[in-house]
Amino acid sequence: MNAPKWILFAVQAPPIAAHIHSMQKKPTLHFVDPSSRARAELSRLGFDLGYHCEVYNGVEELAEVPPRSGIILARDDSPGGGIADMLNQLGKAGIWLPLVAMAEAPRTDRIVLAVKAGALDYLAIPLEAATLDVCITRISEEAESFAEARKRMIEARDRIANLSHREREVLDWLAQGSSNKVIARQLDISPRTVEIHRANMMAKLGASHPADAVRLRLEAQLKDEAA
């Protein structure tokens, strides 16, 4: 018996719907480059790949109307402070989007600095269509989790920045699992003084338990300074 036409259509519909849904999921690309010519070339490439593109001459212009979704692709401008400075400015503006650095003939040291600062990838200019598409597809899958993790990192670093030098030392040793007595011995102060610094440190961090303070330090992704 032949199946009714509406059943056949229902069977065929999901792939079409899935295709439309996948097209809708493509992120907006936010290109940041001081060169108007480069911005035009970058946006043309993005549009050719099926992405919606926005262009900015710098972080200041991007921050005027902060985007809430998409991926930032920014030129690594050494004289302008580089990617690390850009990510810091974005954080202050409350922009937590994933960032991909770009440069002509990227140097290894610049790539390392950018990745350490939080860039998810580093591409060579001029961009190749296939390379860009693969990069954006990969990052899109982790964009939301990255944005949330970066937001927590910046917020944690802001809290820790309010600590005094001694309170920071106590936090560093606490993160290594050291007791008050061990911390006192390492810092050459009394256990009672450690307790005072520890209490002040936790109050400034808004931590109700030592584990909360350690978690904040881990989220801040700070280098171990206790030795």
Rosetta silent file (secondary structure, phi, psi, omega in degrees, C-alpha in Angstrom):
SEQUENCE: MNAPKWILFAVQAPPIAAHIHSMQKKPTLHFVDPSSRARAELSRLGFDLGYHCEVYNGVEELAEVPPRSGIILARDDSPGGGIADMLNQLGKAGIWLPLVAMAEAPRTDRIVLAVKAGALDYLAIPLEAATLDVCITRISEEAESFAEARKRMIEARDRIANLSHREREVLDWLAQGSSNKVIARQLDISPRTVEIHRANMMAKLGASHPADAVRLRLEAQLKDEAA
SCORE:     score description
SCORE:     0.000 S_00000001
   1 L     0.000  132.784  179.305    0.000    0.000    0.000 S_00000001
   2 L   -72.423  138.337  179.699    1.324    3.404   -0.948 S_00000001
   3 L   -73.805  144.549  177.076    1.922    5.744    1.971 S_00000001
   4 L   -57.288  150.358 -176.611   -0.176    8.944    2.052 S_00000001
   5 H   -59.335  -35.258 -176.189    1.601   11.981    0.631 S_00000001
   6 H   -68.482  -27.313  177.925    1.596   13.775    3.982 S_00000001
   7 H   -72.791  -41.844  178.779    3.522   10.898    5.562 S_00000001
   8 H   -61.746  -40.343  179.500    6.114   10.961    2.803 S_00000001
   9 H   -65.113  -39.436 -179.047    6.530   14.706    3.310 S_00000001
  10 H   -64.708  -34.911  179.591    6.886   14.254    7.045 S_00000001
  11 H   -69.622  -35.252 -176.366    9.660   11.738    6.510 S_00000001
  12 H   -82.993  -20.696 -172.605   11.504   14.071    4.159 S_00000001
  13 H   -64.473  -44.025 -175.552   11.041   17.248    6.221 S_00000001
  14 H   -52.016  -46.085  179.870   13.569   16.724    9.063 S_00000001
  15 H   -58.721  -38.952  179.708   16.700   16.840    6.854 S_00000001
  16 H   -65.054  -45.467 -179.984   15.480   20.105    5.304 S_00000001
  17 H   -62.888  -39.857  179.934   14.711   21.569    8.711 S_00000001
  18 H   -64.479  -37.574 -179.957   18.065   20.424   10.023 S_00000001
  19 H   -65.870  -43.928  178.932   19.806   22.099    7.081 S_00000001
  20 H   -62.599  -41.915 -179.560   17.991   25.375    7.703 S_00000001
  21 H   -62.237  -40.885 -178.967   18.789   25.150   11.416 S_00000001
  22 H   -65.676  -34.647  177.908   22.491   24.595   10.693 S_00000001
  23 H   -66.594  -38.299 -178.524   22.529   27.680    8.456 S_00000001
  24 H   -69.341  -23.465 -175.605   20.943   29.761   11.211 S_00000001
  25 L   -81.270   -7.446 -179.206   23.569   28.668   13.705 S_00000001
  26 L   -62.475  129.245 -176.890   26.476   30.287   11.837 S_00000001
  27 L   -75.855  158.643  172.821   28.009   32.898   14.150 S_00000001
  28 L   -78.201  137.556  177.938   28.565   36.549   13.331 S_00000001
  29 E  -100.468  126.380  179.906   32.202   37.391   12.654 S_00000001
  30 E  -108.236  103.192 -177.595   33.469   40.627   14.197 S_00000001
  31 E   -90.837  127.222  178.518   36.620   41.764   12.357 S_00000001
  32 E  -117.149  114.290 -178.006   38.854   44.289   14.146 S_00000001
  33 L  -156.117  133.044 -178.948   41.557   45.873   11.982 S_00000001
  34 L   -69.032  -16.192 -178.529   42.850   49.455   11.734 S_00000001
  35 L   -92.314  122.742  179.835   43.079   49.204    7.926 S_00000001
  36 H   -64.495  -36.270  178.873   39.852   49.964    6.047 S_00000001
  37 H   -65.273  -43.281  179.299   41.115   47.990    3.047 S_00000001
  38 H   -64.410  -40.167  179.296   41.881   44.961    5.222 S_00000001
  39 H   -60.967  -41.255  179.976   38.443   45.203    6.859 S_00000001
  40 H   -64.352  -42.834 -179.640   36.782   45.180    3.449 S_00000001
  41 H   -66.614  -41.459 -179.189   38.772   42.143    2.307 S_00000001
  42 H   -65.734  -45.002 -179.234   38.125   40.244    5.546 S_00000001
  43 H   -66.663  -35.757  177.838   34.388   40.913    5.530 S_00000001
  44 H   -62.724  -41.089  178.331   34.143   39.931    1.857 S_00000001
  45 H   -63.767  -44.211  179.840   35.793   36.609    2.659 S_00000001
  46 H   -62.651  -43.837  178.916   33.443   36.029    5.570 S_00000001
  47 H   -63.118  -38.880  179.277   30.350   36.849    3.504 S_00000001
  48 H   -62.468  -28.230  179.276   31.530   34.506    0.735 S_00000001
  49 L   -87.683   -0.238  177.074   31.639   31.719    3.335 S_00000001
  50 L    93.296   13.093  179.051   28.071   32.464    4.414 S_00000001
  51 L   -98.661  149.078  169.883   28.784   34.378    7.634 S_00000001
  52 L   -83.076  136.605 -174.998   27.330   37.695    8.666 S_00000001
  53 E  -125.353  143.466  172.094   30.218   40.086    9.285 S_00000001
  54 E  -124.326  146.305 -178.113   30.718   43.296   11.242 S_00000001
  55 E  -125.498  148.079 -178.368   33.869   45.416   11.015 S_00000001
  56 E  -143.275  147.532  178.962   35.571   47.789   13.492 S_00000001
  57 L   -86.211   -8.875  178.480   38.708   49.912   13.365 S_00000001
  58 L  -177.657  177.294 -178.848   39.567   49.126   16.978 S_00000001
  59 H   -62.990  -36.349 -178.284   38.382   47.919   20.380 S_00000001
  60 H   -58.910  -44.258  179.343   36.935   51.336   21.202 S_00000001
  61 H   -67.991  -38.749  178.331   34.531   51.161   18.262 S_00000001
  62 H   -62.140  -38.682 -176.354   33.657   47.552   19.080 S_00000001
  63 H   -77.261  -12.652 -179.901   32.865   48.502   22.683 S_00000001
  64 H   -61.884  -41.824  174.523   30.507   51.332   21.680 S_00000001
  65 L  -130.337   83.213 -172.836   27.772   48.778   21.004 S_00000001
  66 L   -56.058  122.059  176.583   29.088   45.576   22.652 S_00000001
  67 L   -70.882  145.531 -178.219   28.174   42.465   20.652 S_00000001
  68 L  -107.036   -3.487  178.149   26.610   39.655   22.677 S_00000001
  69 L  -151.928  163.445  179.287   27.262   36.806   20.292 S_00000001
  70 L   107.744 -168.341 -177.587   29.684   35.755   17.586 S_00000001
  71 E  -131.317  134.776  179.670   33.459   35.491   17.293 S_00000001
  72 E   -93.495  130.653  173.700   36.021   38.303   17.250 S_00000001
  73 E  -118.816  111.899 -171.714   38.884   38.154   14.745 S_00000001
  74 E  -124.294  140.214  175.817   41.432   40.843   15.566 S_00000001
  75 E   -69.799  135.129  177.987   44.750   41.914   14.114 S_00000001
  76 L   -80.008   94.970 -175.450   47.601   41.497   16.586 S_00000001
  77 L   -96.370   98.592 -176.818   48.766   45.106   16.652 S_00000001
  78 H   -57.196  -48.264  179.355   52.031   45.204   18.633 S_00000001
  79 H   -60.960  -26.984 -178.522   52.272   49.017   18.863 S_00000001
  80 H   -87.671    6.407  178.433   48.691   49.082   20.123 S_00000001
  81 L   107.430  -13.418  176.936   49.392   46.719   23.003 S_00000001
  82 H    77.022 -174.874 -175.987   48.727   43.445   21.231 S_00000001
  83 H   -65.732  -37.563 -179.412   46.105   40.802   21.894 S_00000001
  84 H   -59.387  -45.936  179.250   46.662   40.722   25.663 S_00000001
  85 H   -65.705  -38.252  179.348   45.811   44.413   25.971 S_00000001
  86 H   -63.689  -44.851  178.845   42.836   43.987   23.655 S_00000001
  87 H   -63.604  -35.286  177.274   41.420   41.118   25.709 S_00000001
  88 H   -64.898  -43.459  178.170   41.875   43.198   28.849 S_00000001
  89 H   -65.148  -39.855  178.746   39.920   46.077   27.290 S_00000001
  90 H   -63.037  -40.450  178.496   37.204   43.698   26.116 S_00000001
  91 H   -62.672  -42.221  178.829   36.881   42.305   29.620 S_00000001
  92 H   -64.022  -29.413  179.367   36.481   45.794   31.089 S_00000001
  93 L   -85.958    0.011  179.953   33.753   46.438   28.521 S_00000001
  94 L    74.689   25.949  179.261   31.979   43.225   29.543 S_00000001
  95 L  -104.304  115.350 -173.824   32.649   41.526   26.200 S_00000001
  96 L  -112.891   17.965 -175.899   33.462   37.840   26.681 S_00000001
  97 L   -67.319  152.559  175.894   33.301   36.578   23.098 S_00000001
  98 L   -60.703  146.946 -179.110   35.927   34.136   21.766 S_00000001
  99 E  -128.267  134.979  174.755   38.817   35.858   20.025 S_00000001
 100 E  -114.469  126.617  179.805   41.026   34.721   17.158 S_00000001
 101 E   -85.791  153.080  178.634   44.235   36.685   16.570 S_00000001
 102 E  -138.860  149.542  175.773   45.521   37.488   13.092 S_00000001
 103 E  -166.174  154.325  173.488   48.802   38.812   11.714 S_00000001
 104 E   -80.080  129.132 -177.704   50.901   38.824    8.583 S_00000001
 105 L    48.567   65.512 -177.591   53.742   36.315    8.998 S_00000001
 106 L   -55.779  134.732  176.225   52.910   35.508   12.654 S_00000001
 107 L   -91.089  147.067 -177.795   55.928   35.226   14.960 S_00000001
 108 H   -58.005  -42.403 -178.292   56.117   32.362   17.421 S_00000001
 109 H   -65.434  -34.670  178.100   56.570   34.662   20.414 S_00000001
 110 H   -70.376  -37.530  178.176   53.481   36.695   19.445 S_00000001
 111 H   -63.075  -45.691  179.946   51.430   33.523   19.029 S_00000001
 112 H   -60.617  -45.502  179.889   52.490   32.289   22.476 S_00000001
 113 H   -61.729  -42.711 -178.700   51.641   35.637   24.090 S_00000001
 114 H   -65.562  -44.565 -179.447   48.237   35.766   22.402 S_00000001
 115 H   -66.102  -40.712  177.619   47.289   32.212   23.368 S_00000001
 116 H   -62.848  -33.656 -179.108   48.431   32.750   26.962 S_00000001
 117 H   -74.175  -21.466  177.644   46.299   35.882   27.100 S_00000001
 118 L   130.905    0.528  176.784   43.230   33.931   26.001 S_00000001
 119 L   -66.696  139.574 -177.453   43.102   33.870   22.190 S_00000001
 120 L   -87.210  -16.823  178.210   41.636   30.602   20.929 S_00000001
 121 E  -163.131  169.237 -179.350   43.592   30.541   17.672 S_00000001
 122 E  -141.444  117.338 -175.152   46.062   32.529   15.598 S_00000001
 123 E  -112.540  149.501  178.524   45.684   32.843   11.831 S_00000001
 124 E   -88.137  137.625  175.512   48.024   34.154    9.174 S_00000001
 125 E   -97.188  135.986    4.737   46.925   37.055    6.965 S_00000001
 126 L   -73.249  142.841 -178.395   45.841   36.881    4.169 S_00000001
 127 L   -71.104  142.829  173.017   43.283   34.414    5.485 S_00000001
 128 L   -95.147  135.958 -175.297   42.558   31.275    3.508 S_00000001
 129 H   -55.197  -48.736 -177.086   38.857   30.508    3.130 S_00000001
 130 H   -64.178  -42.348 -179.781   39.135   26.836    4.105 S_00000001
 131 H   -63.980  -43.926  179.313   41.340   27.565    7.124 S_00000001
 132 H   -62.818  -44.879 -177.689   39.014   30.288    8.362 S_00000001
 133 H   -63.099  -42.572  178.697   35.915   28.129    7.956 S_00000001
 134 H   -64.375  -42.454 -179.950   37.464   25.205    9.842 S_00000001
 135 H   -61.471  -48.461 -177.693   38.651   27.513   12.616 S_00000001
 136 H   -66.477  -40.023  179.170   35.248   29.181   13.074 S_00000001
 137 H   -60.980  -43.531  179.911   33.389   25.867   12.971 S_00000001
 138 H   -65.443  -46.413 -176.944   35.614   24.451   15.715 S_00000001
 139 H   -68.299  -33.505 -179.679   35.411   27.515   17.933 S_00000001
 140 H   -57.660  -33.808 -177.431   31.631   27.829   17.491 S_00000001
 141 L   -69.162  -22.157 -177.845   31.195   24.506   19.256 S_00000001
 142 L  -120.777   11.178 -175.624   32.896   25.828   22.399 S_00000001
 143 H   -59.705  -46.527 -176.299   32.035   29.545   22.162 S_00000001
 144 H   -64.591  -45.536 -179.632   29.431   29.587   24.935 S_00000001
 145 H   -67.329  -35.737  177.852   31.545   27.664   27.437 S_00000001
 146 H   -63.779  -46.140 -178.641   34.587   29.780   26.569 S_00000001
 147 H   -59.574  -43.063 -179.813   32.681   33.030   27.128 S_00000001
 148 H   -66.864  -41.008  179.937   31.456   31.870   30.529 S_00000001
 149 H   -65.915  -40.568  179.565   34.917   30.652   31.577 S_00000001
 150 H   -67.381  -38.500  177.450   36.552   33.919   30.499 S_00000001
 151 H   -60.642  -44.660  178.962   33.932   35.956   32.346 S_00000001
 152 H   -64.738  -37.587 -179.357   34.624   33.975   35.530 S_00000001
 153 H   -62.702  -48.051 -178.712   38.379   34.396   35.002 S_00000001
 154 H   -64.111  -43.558 -179.994   38.178   38.194   34.696 S_00000001
 155 H   -63.628  -39.479  179.168   35.832   38.502   37.654 S_00000001
 156 H   -67.044  -41.259  179.233   38.086   36.280   39.772 S_00000001
 157 H   -64.589  -36.825  178.595   41.184   38.277   38.807 S_00000001
 158 H   -63.677  -41.020  178.948   39.408   41.526   39.713 S_00000001
 159 H   -66.272  -45.817 -177.560   38.601   40.183   43.177 S_00000001
 160 H   -66.150  -29.618  179.027   42.104   38.863   43.752 S_00000001
 161 H   -63.091  -20.137 -179.924   43.581   42.186   42.624 S_00000001
 162 L   -81.785   -7.991 -178.922   42.009   43.762   45.734 S_00000001
 163 L   -76.662  149.638  172.663   44.117   41.587   48.048 S_00000001
 164 L   -73.701  168.740 -179.448   47.178   42.925   49.805 S_00000001
 165 H   -58.971  -43.906 -178.638   50.537   41.349   48.996 S_00000001
 166 H   -68.544  -39.416  178.281   50.474   39.262   52.182 S_00000001
 167 H   -64.302  -36.422  177.279   46.856   38.173   51.656 S_00000001
 168 H   -66.184  -39.861  177.821   47.773   37.061   48.152 S_00000001
 169 H   -61.981  -42.763  178.722   50.678   35.027   49.521 S_00000001
 170 H   -61.670  -41.834  178.417   48.374   33.322   51.987 S_00000001
 171 H   -62.183  -43.410 -179.405   45.955   32.508   49.146 S_00000001
 172 H   -60.387  -44.341  179.633   48.772   31.074   47.026 S_00000001
 173 H   -71.303  -34.972  177.536   49.927   28.764   49.812 S_00000001
 174 H   -62.847  -37.740  179.591   46.347   27.849   50.695 S_00000001
 175 H   -65.060  -20.673  177.019   45.815   26.807   47.067 S_00000001
 176 L   -90.662    4.558  177.539   48.678   24.338   47.520 S_00000001
 177 L    84.046   17.640 -177.771   46.882   22.739   50.464 S_00000001
 178 L   -79.337  143.117  176.869   49.129   24.246   53.146 S_00000001
 179 L   -80.782  170.622  178.412   47.911   24.563   56.723 S_00000001
 180 H   -59.335  -38.323 -179.107   48.143   27.779   58.747 S_00000001
 181 H   -66.248  -41.762  179.480   51.239   26.453   60.518 S_00000001
 182 H   -66.208  -43.512  179.313   52.984   25.622   57.248 S_00000001
 183 H   -61.624  -41.834  179.736   52.058   29.025   55.770 S_00000001
 184 H   -61.145  -41.883  179.974   53.341   30.759   58.910 S_00000001
 185 H   -66.162  -42.719 -178.607   56.645   28.924   58.649 S_00000001
 186 H   -67.766  -35.523 -177.673   57.029   29.719   54.945 S_00000001
 187 H   -95.165   -2.510  179.445   56.203   33.416   55.399 S_00000001
 188 L    58.850   45.819  174.907   58.081   33.711   58.696 S_00000001
 189 L  -133.950  171.561 -177.336   55.054   35.038   60.581 S_00000001
 190 L   -80.237  153.068  177.003   52.957   33.651   63.429 S_00000001
 191 H   -57.284  -34.987  178.964   50.009   31.280   62.833 S_00000001
 192 H   -63.715  -40.180  178.259   47.762   33.881   64.474 S_00000001
 193 H   -66.040  -37.132  176.395   48.864   36.481   61.904 S_00000001
 194 H   -60.713  -42.475 -179.975   48.154   33.966   59.141 S_00000001
 195 H   -60.011  -40.149 -179.635   44.630   33.550   60.534 S_00000001
 196 H   -66.088  -47.867  179.011   44.080   37.312   60.376 S_00000001
 197 H   -62.934  -38.115 -179.281   45.351   37.591   56.798 S_00000001
 198 H   -65.703  -42.063  179.319   43.337   34.543   55.816 S_00000001
 199 H   -64.464  -43.136  179.232   40.126   35.974   57.294 S_00000001
 200 H   -65.053  -39.716 -179.981   40.683   39.308   55.525 S_00000001
 201 H   -62.334  -46.039 -178.274   41.475   37.535   52.272 S_00000001
 202 H   -67.555  -35.298  178.025   38.305   35.463   52.350 S_00000001
 203 H   -64.652  -43.551  179.857   36.181   38.499   53.225 S_00000001
 204 H   -66.174  -33.421 -179.861   37.554   40.447   50.242 S_00000001
 205 H   -82.748  -12.190 -176.870   36.954   37.486   47.933 S_00000001
 206 L    71.210   29.733 -177.999   33.461   36.919   49.276 S_00000001
 207 L   -97.103  129.672  179.399   34.427   33.340   50.107 S_00000001
 208 L   -93.421  -10.717 -177.896   32.567   31.550   52.886 S_00000001
 209 L  -146.216  147.462  178.359   34.885   28.524   52.817 S_00000001
 210 H   -52.060  -35.009 -179.612   38.592   28.040   51.945 S_00000001
 211 H   -63.379  -32.252  177.869   37.539   25.899   48.989 S_00000001
 212 H   -66.374  -40.265  178.987   35.678   28.898   47.527 S_00000001
 213 H   -65.488  -42.605  179.125   38.848   31.010   47.707 S_00000001
 214 H   -65.230  -39.614  178.816   40.904   28.275   46.051 S_00000001
 215 H   -61.670  -42.362  178.063   38.266   27.869   43.327 S_00000001
 216 H   -60.572  -41.015 -179.720   38.435   31.608   42.573 S_00000001
 217 H   -65.121  -39.353  177.918   42.192   31.410   42.274 S_00000001
 218 H   -65.627  -40.898  179.164   41.905   28.478   39.869 S_00000001
 219 H   -65.466  -30.456  179.482   39.310   30.342   37.792 S_00000001
 220 H   -71.920  -14.860  178.627   41.655   33.343   37.646 S_00000001
 221 L    53.453   48.754  179.787   44.235   31.079   35.968 S_00000001
 222 L   -89.736  151.714  177.036   47.101   32.726   37.830 S_00000001
 223 L   -71.295  148.221  175.853   50.640   31.428   37.846 S_00000001
 224 L   -69.103  122.387 -179.793   51.804   29.713   41.015 S_00000001
 225 L  -109.744  -13.726  176.830   53.823   32.249   42.971 S_00000001
 226 L   -72.799  139.028 -179.785   54.270   30.319   46.193 S_00000001
 227 L  -145.532    0.000    0.000   57.662   28.646   46.363 S_00000001
